[in-house]
Amino acid sequence: MRKTKIIATIGPASRDPAIIEELILAGMNCARLNFSHGTLEEHAEVIRIVRELSEKHQRHIAILQDLPGIKLRLGEIDGSVRLNRGDEVVLDPQDHSHTPSFLPFPHPDVIRNLRVGHQVFIADGTIRLEIVDDSGPVKALVKNGGTVSSFKGVNLPGVPIDRSVLTEADKIALQFGVEQEVDWVAVSFVRTAEDTRYARSYLDSIGSHAPIMAKLERGEGVDNIDAILQGVEGVMIARGDLGVEIPMERVPIVQKEVVKKANDAAKVSVIATQILRSMVSSPTPTRAEVSDIFNATLDGCDAIMLSEETAIGEYPVEVVKVADSAIREAETVYPYYKDHPSRDRTQAIALAASRLVRSLRSKPLVITSTGRAAFEVSRFRPDQDIVAFSHDPAVLRRLALGWGLCPVGVVPPEPDVAALVSSLIRGAVESGLVAEDDVVTIVHGFMPGVSGTTNTIQVLDLKEYFASPSKR
């Protein structure tokens, strides 16, 4: 099976149940809901459809709730405004002037932090201003012109944003996410480890156990990546905003470095933005886009994320098929079996299991209460599919985002280890991922249902196992 996963954003072009079903059959492993757009009712309907189709096709599909975060935007503009190189404009926090001399920017707390020389990027960096006067009304000189309209995104590299990582809109969305039992939460514009601690604390306070994915969209987040990784379960390299916040030529280096750090920490890594951008309006990709997927796969990411390609594009299903084919081709030359240091018992068990899988050509099976043991085995990137079981269906859906992880089914906690192993083998064979003449390496604990107790590896030749008198 394909090991690198595919996240597809569901939007107006893909919200129809028939399209969602095609996306699942084409290879979507996770449905992303972008809470910057759409209503809660629309998102609830998508979640219902995904869950129903997941059950119909017996595939575990994760739901990723992507929060809007502290994205800065222009205010409302009457029609559009043309900014020409050399024009001088005032950034107006009052949001009341709609003339070419004023740009509505309803963020007075941010305007206070602007200083002469700061760069202002609008509309994904296509328009650039430079602050030339911060003594009164903040004035900026147009360096790269263009046409702006209402609510275009604004990036301010190097400008302090003194705001909580979670906005009030985020908190409303998170409460909805608890009710809908979303599987992952992507927190936008993460800057520091304090941001992740606050997000985790807030999620805990409303009863959410969803793992956090930190979106790296500002230079501060990249600078603090080591500390950020300690407080989250995943990271997303959001190359759109990031490519405006830091020099664009640095983005590929950051992508590789962050993926490596995430792999070392056994955290999920996702590469996002403009994966197959041309396919928004074209049925075929560019050669560069296919190469981008190929290289992202070889970088070692857990998943790639499709955004507007599947949300508003004309060919959402074809996009997933192209991504699936490109990843599969890359995985034919993938550098399997990574070597990482072990910092605790679970990692040491996972390392030993990976080496047994390699030397015996066995199939890895993992039973996990929280998902951690499965992600730790995934960290070593074995070339065999990792067959995963849990006592909790929510954990299985989370595992759908992990590299090489094949979530199969729920097994009840079983204090009798022999009975537990028997149920795992039976489930693995029934899934078709394991044959009755395979050798399996099983990772589990002697305290089923208790997190953090992974301490056991068993290697079984299933021909011998099924031939034993107790199995006849």
C-alpha positions in Angstrom: 0.0 0.0 0.0 1.0 3.6 -0.5 2.8 4.8 2.7 2.8 8.6 2.3 -0.7 9.9 3.0 -2.9 12.3 1.1 -4.9 15.1 2.7 -7.6 16.6 0.5 -9.4 19.8 1.4 -13.2 19.6 1.0 -14.9 22.6 -0.4 -17.5 23.7 -2.9 -16.0 21.6 -5.7 -15.9 18.4 -3.6 -18.6 18.6 -1.0 -21.1 16.5 -3.0 -21.3 12.9 -1.5 -20.5 11.3 -4.8 -17.3 13.4 -5.2 -16.2 12.6 -1.6 -16.7 8.9 -2.3 -14.6 9.2 -5.4 -11.9 11.0 -3.4 -11.8 8.2 -0.9 -11.6 5.5 -3.6 -8.9 7.5 -5.3 -6.7 7.5 -2.2 -7.7 10.3 0.2 -6.6 9.4 3.7 -7.7 12.6 5.5 -10.4 15.2 4.8 -9.3 18.7 5.7 -12.0 21.2 6.6 -10.8 24.8 6.3 -12.6 26.8 8.9 -11.6 30.1 7.2 -14.4 29.3 4.8 -17.8 27.6 4.9 -20.4 27.4 7.7 -20.5 25.1 10.7 -23.5 23.4 9.2 -21.7 22.7 5.9 -18.7 21.3 7.8 -21.0 19.1 9.9 -22.5 17.6 6.8 -19.1 16.9 5.3 -18.1 15.1 8.5 -21.3 13.0 8.4 -20.7 12.0 4.8 -17.0 11.2 5.3 -17.8 9.0 8.3 -20.6 7.2 6.5 -18.5 6.5 3.5 -15.5 5.5 5.6 -17.7 2.8 7.2 -19.2 1.8 3.9 -15.7 1.2 2.3 -14.1 0.0 5.6 -11.4 2.6 5.4 -10.3 4.8 8.3 -10.4 8.4 7.1 -9.2 11.2 9.4 -11.0 14.6 9.8 -8.5 17.5 10.1 -10.1 20.7 11.5 -7.9 23.6 10.2 -8.5 26.8 12.3 -8.4 30.3 10.7 -6.0 31.6 13.4 -4.6 35.1 13.5 -4.6 35.7 9.8 -4.4 39.4 9.0 -6.6 40.7 6.3 -7.6 44.0 4.8 -11.0 45.4 5.6 -13.9 46.0 3.2 -13.1 47.8 0.0 -15.8 49.3 -2.2 -15.0 47.4 -5.4 -11.3 47.3 -5.9 -8.3 49.6 -5.6 -5.4 49.8 -8.0 -2.0 50.4 -6.3 0.7 51.6 -8.6 4.4 51.5 -8.0 5.4 54.8 -6.3 2.0 55.5 -4.8 1.8 56.4 -1.1 -1.0 54.9 0.9 -2.2 55.2 4.6 -3.0 52.0 6.5 -6.2 53.0 8.1 -7.4 51.1 11.2 -10.8 52.8 11.2 -11.8 51.0 8.0 -13.8 53.9 6.7 -11.9 55.3 3.7 -12.1 53.4 0.4 -10.0 55.7 -1.7 -6.6 54.9 -3.3 -4.9 56.9 -0.6 -6.2 54.8 2.2 -6.1 51.0 2.7 -8.6 49.7 5.3 -6.5 47.6 7.8 -8.7 47.0 10.9 -5.9 45.9 13.2 -4.9 48.9 15.3 -2.9 46.7 17.7 -0.8 45.5 14.8 -0.4 49.0 13.2 1.1 50.2 16.4 4.0 47.7 15.9 4.8 48.9 12.4 8.1 50.7 11.9 9.9 52.5 9.0 11.4 49.8 6.8 8.9 47.1 7.6 7.6 45.3 4.5 3.8 44.7 4.0 2.8 41.9 1.6 -0.7 41.6 0.3 -2.5 38.8 -1.6 0.2 36.1 -1.0 3.0 38.5 -1.6 2.0 39.7 -5.1 1.8 43.3 -3.8 4.5 44.8 -1.6 4.5 48.0 0.4 7.3 49.5 2.5 6.5 51.6 5.6 8.0 55.1 5.2 6.4 57.0 8.1 5.3 55.6 11.5 5.1 58.9 13.4 1.3 59.5 12.9 -0.9 57.8 10.4 1.2 54.9 9.2 2.2 55.6 5.6 3.6 53.1 3.1 5.1 53.3 -0.3 4.0 50.9 -3.0 7.0 48.9 -4.2 5.2 46.2 -6.2 1.7 47.3 -7.4 -1.5 45.5 -8.3 -5.2 45.5 -7.6 -6.5 44.8 -4.1 -10.0 44.0 -3.0 -11.8 43.3 0.2 -10.3 41.0 2.9 -7.1 40.1 1.0 -4.5 38.5 3.3 -1.7 40.5 4.7 1.7 39.3 5.8 4.1 41.4 7.9 7.5 39.6 8.2 9.3 40.4 11.4 6.4 42.5 12.9 5.4 41.3 16.4 1.8 40.1 16.5 0.7 40.5 20.1 -2.3 38.2 20.0 -3.4 34.9 21.4 -2.8 32.0 19.0 -6.5 31.1 19.3 -9.0 33.7 18.2 -12.6 33.9 19.4 -13.6 32.4 16.0 -11.2 29.6 16.6 -12.7 28.8 20.0 -16.2 28.6 18.5 -14.8 26.2 15.9 -13.1 24.1 18.5 -16.3 23.7 20.5 -17.9 22.5 17.3 -15.0 20.2 16.8 -15.5 18.6 20.2 -19.1 17.9 19.3 -18.2 16.4 16.0 -15.2 14.5 17.4 -12.7 15.7 14.8 -9.5 13.7 14.7 -6.8 16.4 14.3 -6.8 20.1 15.0 -4.4 22.3 12.9 -3.5 25.5 14.8 -2.6 28.3 12.5 0.3 30.8 12.8 2.1 29.0 15.7 5.0 31.1 16.8 6.3 29.6 20.1 6.0 26.6 22.4 3.8 28.9 24.6 1.3 29.0 21.7 1.1 25.2 21.7 0.8 25.0 25.5 -2.1 27.5 25.4 -3.8 25.6 22.6 -3.4 22.3 24.4 -4.7 23.7 27.7 -7.7 25.2 25.9 -8.5 22.0 24.1 -8.3 20.1 27.4 -10.6 22.6 29.1 -13.4 21.9 26.6 -12.9 18.2 26.7 -11.0 17.7 23.4 -8.4 15.0 23.1 -7.6 15.7 19.5 -3.9 15.8 18.6 -2.6 19.2 17.6 -0.9 20.0 14.3 1.2 23.2 14.5 1.1 25.1 11.2 4.4 26.9 10.5 3.5 30.1 8.6 5.8 32.6 10.3 9.5 32.8 10.7 9.2 32.7 14.5 7.6 29.2 14.2 10.6 27.9 12.2 13.0 29.5 14.6 11.3 27.8 17.6 10.6 24.4 15.9 12.5 22.3 18.4 10.4 23.6 21.3 7.2 23.5 19.3 7.6 19.9 18.4 7.7 18.9 22.1 4.1 20.1 22.6 2.3 18.9 19.5 1.6 15.6 17.6 2.3 17.0 14.2 3.5 20.0 12.1 2.5 21.4 8.8 4.9 23.3 6.6 2.4 25.8 5.1 4.6 27.0 2.2 2.2 29.8 1.1 2.3 32.2 4.0 5.8 30.9 5.0 7.1 31.8 1.5 6.1 35.4 2.1 7.3 35.5 5.7 10.8 34.2 4.9 12.8 34.4 1.7 11.2 32.1 -0.8 14.5 30.4 -1.6 14.7 29.2 2.0 11.4 27.4 2.0 12.8 24.1 0.4 15.6 24.0 3.1 13.1 24.7 5.9 10.8 21.9 4.5 13.6 19.4 4.6 14.9 20.5 8.0 11.4 20.5 9.7 10.5 17.1 8.2 13.7 15.6 9.5 13.2 17.1 13.0 9.6 15.8 13.0 10.7 12.3 12.0 13.3 12.4 14.8 10.6 13.3 17.3 8.1 10.7 15.9 5.7 13.5 15.0 3.6 13.7 11.9 4.8 16.1 9.2 2.7 17.5 6.4 3.8 19.5 3.4 1.2 21.9 2.0 0.4 24.6 -0.5 0.6 24.6 -4.3 1.2 20.9 -4.5 -0.7 20.6 -7.8 -1.8 24.3 -8.2 -2.1 24.1 -12.0 -4.7 21.4 -11.7 -7.2 23.9 -10.3 -8.0 24.6 -13.9 -6.1 21.9 -15.8 -6.7 18.1 -16.0 -2.9 17.5 -16.0 -0.1 18.7 -13.8 3.1 20.4 -14.7 6.3 18.4 -14.6 7.6 20.6 -11.8 4.6 19.8 -9.6 5.1 16.0 -10.1 8.8 16.5 -9.1 7.7 18.5 -6.1 5.5 15.6 -4.8 8.3 13.1 -5.6 10.9 15.1 -3.6 8.4 15.8 -0.8 7.9 12.0 -0.5 11.7 11.4 -0.5 12.1 14.1 2.2 10.2 11.7 4.4 7.0 13.6 5.1 4.0 11.7 6.5 1.5 13.4 4.2 1.0 16.0 1.5 -1.9 18.3 1.6 -4.1 19.4 -1.3 -5.8 22.7 -0.8 -7.6 24.7 -3.5 -6.9 21.9 -5.9 -9.7 19.8 -4.3 -11.6 22.6 -2.6 -12.5 24.8 -5.6 -10.7 23.2 -8.5 -12.3 21.7 -11.6 -10.7 18.3 -11.2 -10.6 17.3 -7.5 -10.6 13.5 -8.1 -8.0 13.6 -10.8 -5.8 15.7 -8.5 -5.9 12.9 -5.9 -5.1 10.3 -8.5 -2.1 12.2 -9.8 -0.8 12.7 -6.2 -1.3 9.0 -5.5 0.6 7.9 -8.7 3.5 10.3 -8.0 3.9 9.2 -4.4 3.8 5.5 -5.4 6.5 6.1 -8.0 8.7 7.9 -5.4 8.2 5.1 -2.9 9.8 2.6 -5.4 13.2 4.3 -4.6 12.4 5.4 -1.0 15.3 5.1 1.5 13.5 2.8 3.9 14.7 1.8 7.4 15.8 5.1 9.0 18.1 5.0 12.0 17.1 7.1 15.0 18.3 7.2 18.6 16.0 5.8 21.3 15.2 8.0 24.2 12.9 5.8 26.1 11.5 2.2 26.3 8.8 2.6 23.7 11.3 4.0 21.1 13.7 1.2 21.9 11.0 -1.4 21.4 10.0 0.2 18.1 13.6 0.2 17.0 14.1 -3.4 17.8 10.8 -4.3 16.1 11.9 -2.4 12.9 15.2 -4.3 12.8 13.4 -7.6 13.2 11.0 -6.7 10.4 14.0 -5.9 8.2 16.0 -9.0 9.0 13.1 -11.5 9.0 11.0 -9.8 6.2 8.2 -10.0 8.6 4.9 -7.9 8.8 4.7 -5.5 11.7 1.6 -5.5 13.9 1.0 -2.9 16.6 -1.7 -2.6 19.2 -1.8 0.9 20.7 -4.0 2.7 23.2 -3.1 6.2 22.3 -1.4 5.8 18.9 2.1 6.5 20.2 3.5 3.0 19.7 2.4 2.9 16.1 3.9 6.3 15.3 7.1 5.2 16.9 7.3 2.1 14.7 6.5 4.4 11.7 9.4 6.6 12.7 11.8 4.0 11.5 10.2 3.8 8.1 10.0 0.0 7.5 9.3 -1.1 3.9 6.4 -3.3 5.2 2.9 -1.9 5.9 2.4 -1.4 9.6 -0.9 -3.1 10.6 -2.3 -1.1 13.5 -5.1 -2.0 16.1 -6.4 0.0 19.0 -9.0 -0.2 21.7 -10.4 3.2 20.6 -11.8 3.9 17.1 -10.8 7.6 17.4 -7.1 6.5 17.7 -7.4 4.5 14.5 -8.7 7.5 12.6 -5.8 9.6 13.9 -3.4 6.9 12.7 -4.7 7.3 9.1 -2.3 10.3 8.9 0.8 8.3 9.9 3.4 7.2 7.3 3.0 3.5 6.5 0.3 3.0 9.1 -2.7 0.8 8.1 -5.3 1.2 10.8 -7.4 -2.0 10.8 -9.8 -2.4 13.7 -10.8 -2.1 17.3 -10.0 -4.9 19.7 -11.2 -4.8 23.3 -8.6 -4.7 26.1 -7.7 -8.3 26.9 -5.6 -9.1 30.1 -4.9 -12.5 28.6 -2.0 -11.8 26.3 -2.4 -15.0 24.3 -6.0 -14.1 23.6 -5.0 -10.6 22.7 -2.4 -11.8 20.2 -4.9 -14.3 18.8 -7.4 -11.5 18.1 -4.7 -9.3 16.4 -3.6 -12.2 14.1 -7.2 -13.0 13.2 -8.0 -9.3 12.4 -4.8 -8.9 10.4 -5.5 -12.0 8.3 -9.1 -10.9 7.8 -8.0 -7.5 6.6 -6.0 -9.1 3.8 -2.8 -7.3 4.8 -1.3 -10.4 6.4 -1.4 -14.0 4.9 -1.5 -17.2 6.9 2.0 -18.1 5.8 3.6 -14.7 6.8 5.9 -14.0 9.7 4.7 -11.3 11.9 6.4 -9.0 14.5 3.9 -7.9 17.1 4.5 -4.9 19.3 2.2 -4.7 22.4 2.3 -4.3 26.2 1.4 -6.6 29.1 -1.1 -4.1 30.4 -3.6 -3.8 27.5 -5.6 -0.6 27.5 -3.0 1.3 29.7 -1.1 3.9 27.7 2.7 4.0 27.9 3.1 0.3 28.7 4.5 -0.9 25.4 7.2 -3.4 26.4 6.9 -6.5 24.3 7.8 -7.9 20.9 6.7 -11.2 19.7 7.7 -12.9 16.4 5.4 -15.5 15.1 5.6 -17.7 12.0 1.9 -18.0 11.2 2.3 -21.4 9.5 3.6 -22.7 12.8 1.0 -20.7 14.7 -2.0 -22.0 12.8 -0.5 -25.5 12.9 -0.4 -25.6 16.7 -3.0 -27.9 18.3 -4.7 -25.0 20.1 -5.4 -23.3 16.7 -6.7 -26.3 14.8 
